[in-house]
Amino acid sequence: MMQSGAPLCNTCGEQVGFDANGEVFVACHECNFPICKACFDFEISEGRRVCLRCGTPYQGKAMDHGDAEVLGNRSTMATQLSNSQDVGLHARHVSTVSTVDSDLVDEYGNPIWKNRVESWKEKDKRKKKKKEAPKVEHGPQIPPEQQMEEKQPSDANEPLSKVIPVPKTRLSPYRTIIIMRLVILGLFFHYRVTHPVDSAYGLWMTSIICEIWFAFSWVLDQFPKWSPINRETYIGRLSARYERGGEPSELAAVDFFVSTVDPMKEPPLITANTVLSILAVDYPVDKVSCYVSDDGAAMLTFESLVETADFARKWVPFCKKYAIEPRAPEFYFSQKIDYLKDKVQPSFVKERRAMKRDYEEFKVRINALVSKAQKTPDEGWTMGDGTPWPGNNPRDHPGMIQVFLGSSGALDIEGNVLPRLVYVSREKRPGYQHHKKAGAENALVRVSAVLTNAPYILNLDCDHYVNNSKAVREAMCFLMDPVVGRDLCYVQFPQRFDGIDRSDRYANRNTVFFDVNMKGLDGIQGPVYVGTGCVFNRQALYGYSPPSMPSLPKSSSSCCCFTSKKPAKDTSEVYKDAKRAELEAAIFNLREIENYDEYERSMLISQMSFEKTFGLSSVFIESTLMENGGVPDTVNPSTLIKEAIHVISCGYEEKTEWGKEIGWIYGSVTEDILTGFKMHCRGWRSVYCMPLRPAFKGSAPINLSDRLHQVLRWALGSVEIFLSRHCPLWYGFAGGRLKWLQRMAYINTIVYPFTSLPLVAYCSLPAICLLTGKFIIPTLSNLASTLFLGLFLSIIATSVLELRWSGVSIEDLWRNEQFWVIGGVSAHLFAVFQGFLKMLAGIDTNFTVTAKAADDAEFGELYIVKWTTVLIPPTTLIVVNLVGVVAGFSDALSGGYETWGPLFGKVFFAFWVIFHLYPFLKGLMGRQNRTPTIVILWSVLLASVFSLVWVRINPFVSRPDSSAISQTCIYIDC
């Protein structure tokens, strides 16, 4: 821009002006950097006598009053700077620039980049002052009527969310009962320890150990629920604040991540529905981008995404025109509701019928692709242009990126722009560790930062579709709130599921966890990250601390409990904290600077060695400095795809902090828990958002074997975290940023699999007591009876009051209790042994599942029988306890009236186990209305064998001493 023949000063924004000869003032004759005489004189007076852009020393009459000696001392530095000008922001490697770090010092030993930061900050302040001055002097007067209107409250100025605490009338009794139960537990254990059972000392000691562990687990689970809260959002206020009429939307952009691996196990039609629901969300189209990670490099996934992008041109405008919910076509058309409710447009029925026909044709095309992909050709797959598919070898292929739709892509049928859809398959080569889902998510973080760089990221599993089109707005009510969102790392939504049987036999809905535990955590430091349905603050994923948190002191220890035992580890973690604090301080300084050019930015990036943290991509590194997101203006769009391919190369993460401090954290199959834990340790908070209409819905494995193997994977991840350096028992004590109740909740998430060991032992005790005639409890006195009664009543009261404030049904609570036992004696037990074998011996054990039967009826998958080794322990416990009950009653019948009293406690104990394992037994039996013939045959056979063995052995009848009989016969005179 030229005004009156003179350019504008790059520092203060005023005209450069003219020199004494009437020519435009030029400070640097090498690059003609525009700077006015006043700013130039200020730079000279501050001792800075080199060009801010190219580093060339200033020359000419203005330098006559300068100090020649200082100029000579800095000539070497200027030469070095000028020699490195050819290294730009878009260079693939910036290591050559980082080599000048040790030389860029002034005579005081301070790095030059620090001086430049300070000078730019000073110039920025002066620029603001000059801009503010005319506003004060010449600004128009605001009429008093308008001032009164501005002072009145409006939706745009009110908070976007509100915390609704649980009423004291419900919470106070709940807390009182918890304390009472804790006191009763103490008295109970005092009685149990001081009253051993000498006749069954081994059984008594086993029961005491198990009960103490159960009490410890209860404390870890209970106290994080001490301060539950609810939250309420105001979407209307969000729109009033950031979407003013006639102006562009100021809502923040969001990048959606969808991950898939094997299209044969994760049907492409389900993934397509997830993508379609994302593209149709109620959010500005220019603020939405959807990235699909194909970690299996399957051509089927790519082709199905091409079909999905084409169908989206019809589906998205239809959804937005008629406010369709949900916006996944498969689930919308399968709803058994009145779809004409609230619809007033006469054309709706006709267009819906046509859209349903189009969707059915779309399904046929997807099914044809799936059928074609069942058998891979010997020569591999070939694309439409005849070239071989790059991902024919899923373990050895280059990185692939394809952009669909968006502002430069196809428009919808009404001529409107659609959200951007990007297919990503990261590079894979033999000999590299790819870290499964966590590695794929980190690749998406880098690709999205290069292409769109939205400040927020929402990740979904491929089978979780957007059920509430306003879900993103719900999250923005927290993240874009200037008060709440400042220290917010993510907003977690509860998981809801379709296709689960009415009784939820295997607790697939996990209602107690999502509606009770997560609300409790929301009252502390926030809910844990559960792997899907979560909106992240991108800056939190980059490993930064929250803006309001001070830097960690260098003397603080990451583990205050074990400093004497592990000094080396603590020292290294303190060093990492100190380095990260320095990095954050540098980034904070950079964010305050508005006027720095490409060369200065390149130099600063290399100076601070960002490449050692984020990798060798200057484009990506620059994106990390943009707190509000967006692609830098200096980036050449033609190079973005090339740079995006570079950041998903298999060797990009080597010798960086990816997976250690940045992005999704590696080291466990449950990377979600680990990632959220690291963020909370840095001082971030999270928020739990539960809109009335569920934000996202997914599919859950509803048959027994698949459900147990899902739980097995979760438990294995917890064991891996327990055996890693990130264990909450000793990690993250530096700075005291993780609250104690939050730490207690994380400890509970990693120790719960170990409850399987005492649980198996405790479930075996009833059968052993019934078969041996012994018991773990001595004859009860009145005091002991009162303690036992008080303990049972406190357990019941705690559950009832918990149901009262949470709104969970008693059926959900009972199903959760049942599956706690079922999973504990099966999947958790195997996870403990598999985790120790994997972490300590390096042996990776996999348990295979084989489907034996299926059914096409509703909930047909519920009755599939899949035999696996995980089913053995609970089956054994059921059989043993049933045998024990039969043996106990047989012994009581033969023993007389006095034996029925002790039998009651043993049988009650055994039925406690059987009732908890009943859903498992029902799953083995198959359908609800019939029992498989093979089960009946095996039951009759086992009962017959046991009866014959019982009659033959009769183990509970005391046998006469043979020696005494022989001695008696000596005295008989035959």
PyMOL commands that set and color helices and strands:
alter all, ss='L'
color gray80, all
select helices_A, chain A and resi 37-45+61-63+68-73+75-83+95-98+112-138+144-151+155-157+168-194+198-225+235-242+268-279+285-287+299-322+329-333+348-372+436-451+471-479+485-487+511-522+538-541+567-591+598-607+611-614+618-624+637-647+671-681+704-722+734-736+740-772+782-806+810-824+827-840+860-863+869-895+897-916+918-925+933-953+962-970
alter helices_A, ss='H'
color red, helices_A
select strands_A, chain A and resi 2-3+6-7+161-165+229-233+254-260+288-294+400-405+420-425+456-461+465-466+488-492+496-498+534-537+685-688+696-699+850-851+866-867
alter strands_A, ss='S'
color yellow, strands_A
deselect
rebuild
show_as cartoon
